[in-house]
Amino acid sequence: MKSYLVNIQLQSIDDAFWDLLPSHRKLVNQLLIEGVIEMYAISEDRSQGWIVLHAESERKVKGIVDNFPIRSYFTYEINALMVLNNSVSLWPRVHLN
């Protein structure tokens, strides 16, 4: 699977955004557990975000991002990554029986 960096530009946030946030966080957490999302970050000023995803194609990444409950509140661009190094990848994965 390839790795992709999704750059998000958040737009104005209203009360409806905050209502959608719990379901959005639930989905993101599930994708983190499944290993689809490796990293999810939003800037302190809530103007932009970065997500590292693993998928077979850019089309699959677009499908994942377009299904986010808060999708109508941001624009984004997808960049395929050639190299993705982080300290977590140096540790063996834990598999619970």
Secondary structure by P-SEA (a helix, b strand, c coil): cbbbbbbbbbccccaaaaaaaaaaaaaaaaaaaaccccbbbbccccccbbbbbbcccaaaaaaaaaaccccccccbbbbbbcccccccccccccccc
